[in-house]
Amino acid sequence: LKRIAIVTSGGDAPGMNAAIRAIVRTAHAHGIKILGFIRGYEGLISNQFVKLDARSVGGIIHLGGTILRTVRCPKLRTRKGVEQAAETLKKNKIDGLIVIGGDGSFRGAYALSKKTETAIIGVPATIDNDVYGTDETIGFDTAVNTAISEIDKIRDTAVSHERVFIVEVMGRKRGFLALTVGLTVGAENILVPELKFNPEEICDDIVKSIQKGKRSSIIVAAEGVKGTRKLAKQIRKTTGCDVRLTVLGHVQRGGHPTARSRMLACLFGEKAVNTLLTEEKNKVIAMQGNKITTLSLKETVKHQKPLDIELLKLAERLAV
Ligand code: ADP
């Protein structure tokens, strides 16, 4: 193993920089040369990279975002784009490519793996936590903590003004963030894209909770849940409560990574290089029950990570 490359792809996540640092420094210790392709798969297709060494990743462990930058790259979804990316890897004699990103980035990596000899390793980093096979992704814990500190503030005003708040957190397709945030802020209701919600039931819950002496309610909804605006209107109409809809937005994607996100970045980063050193190909690094392990890239992209319905039930039981 002489030359490896790193690319950060898809939506950014806090801890991507800590992962870059861990990869570069582990590789450096083995005398491996490291390139960083810039702007996600775009840089891989157009052969734009920077050389990385132990010093160039100094002072970034605590920074959100990614120093290599990231874009969504529709070109990689075409056969020509994949071939161009494979050509760049060949031209630069890259033995191993480490892709730091989410579910979509790994689908791209899988497409690329079929056209190249270069070994590809995925490092799961996304605030969505939607990568199959790993309990957690780099950045998820940071996004959860950002969202809960905002919602705790919203709860203050919800309580004093006796209001119902519907708070929209990120998650266009999957509800992992909404579920963990909802449980940990003590939300009265959690709405996820995977499950249809019943507006009448939610209105009923609010009426019952008022009868039980609750003076406010927080509903956490993933952004992919349709009809939250309509729901707000319906709650207002049927319960007479003052209802507000708050969209947390991109604050959830930025900021300093938490200790947990940095820890995962250090562990995943080192494991990614070690996996390449053992000449394994096309793997994704994962955490399963506090153990760092690998699974095949193919297995990861062919499966959907299931949502933990038991956690949803727990949140319901505790929000009485
Ligand atoms: P994330 O990795 O955060 O889930 P995206 O879903 O935006 O982010 O995917 C990142 C990039 O991966 C896309 O811009 C595209 O270049 C590539 N990609 C995603 N899905 C595929 C696919 N099915 N085939 C090839 N490339 C893909």
Residues whose N, C-alpha, C, O or C-beta is under 5 A from the ligand:
A	BS01	ADP	S9 G10 G11 Y41 V71 R72 C73 P74 L76 R77 G101 G102 D103 G104 S105 R107 G108 A111 T126
